[in-house]
Amino acid sequence: MRIKSYFSDVYNELVHKVSWPTWSELQGSATIVMIASVIISVCIFAMDFSFRHIMQGIYSFGF
């Protein structure tokens, strides 16, 4: 009975207490996440590219 009560409580909370986003809010949030992911990946690529060339420059001097 405790398991049945648990799932009943979970269902009631999901249906009555949770405020689900609208389709346009969901699309807006997904767009923001995609843009942020692209910006972060470009920053990481730039840091990796720069660090690789800096290290190659240091190694070419024979240190």
C-alpha positions as CSV (number, residue, x, y, z in Angstrom):
1,M,0.0,0.0,0.0
2,R,2.9,2.4,0.7
3,I,4.1,2.1,-2.9
4,K,0.7,2.7,-4.3
5,S,0.3,5.8,-2.1
6,Y,3.7,7.0,-3.1
7,F,2.9,6.8,-6.8
8,S,-0.5,8.4,-6.3
9,D,1.2,11.3,-4.4
10,V,3.8,11.7,-7.2
11,Y,1.1,11.8,-9.9
12,N,-1.0,14.3,-8.0
13,E,2.0,16.6,-7.5
14,L,3.0,16.4,-11.1
15,V,-0.6,17.1,-12.3
16,H,-1.7,19.7,-9.8
17,K,1.4,21.4,-8.3
18,V,4.0,21.5,-11.0
19,S,3.8,24.5,-13.4
20,W,4.9,23.2,-16.8
21,P,6.3,25.6,-19.4
22,T,4.4,26.5,-22.5
23,W,5.6,25.5,-25.9
24,S,7.0,28.9,-26.7
25,E,8.8,29.1,-23.3
26,L,10.3,25.7,-23.9
27,Q,11.5,26.8,-27.4
28,G,13.0,30.0,-26.0
29,S,14.8,28.1,-23.2
30,A,16.2,25.5,-25.7
31,T,17.4,28.3,-28.0
32,I,19.2,29.9,-25.1
33,V,20.9,26.6,-24.1
34,M,22.0,26.0,-27.7
35,I,23.4,29.4,-28.1
36,A,25.2,29.2,-24.8
37,S,26.6,25.8,-25.7
38,V,28.0,27.1,-29.0
39,I,29.6,30.1,-27.3
40,I,31.2,28.0,-24.6
41,S,32.5,25.5,-27.1
42,V,34.0,28.3,-29.3
43,C,35.7,29.7,-26.2
44,I,37.1,26.3,-25.2
45,F,38.3,25.8,-28.8
46,A,40.0,29.2,-28.8
47,M,41.8,28.4,-25.5
48,D,42.9,25.0,-26.7
49,F,44.1,26.4,-30.0
50,S,46.0,29.2,-28.3
51,F,47.5,26.9,-25.7
52,R,48.6,24.4,-28.3
53,H,50.4,27.1,-30.3
54,I,52.0,28.6,-27.2
55,M,53.3,25.2,-26.2
56,Q,54.6,24.4,-29.7
57,G,56.4,27.8,-29.6
58,I,58.0,27.0,-26.2
59,Y,59.0,23.5,-27.3
60,S,60.5,24.8,-30.6
61,F,63.0,26.9,-28.5
62,G,64.2,23.7,-26.9
63,F,63.3,24.5,-23.3
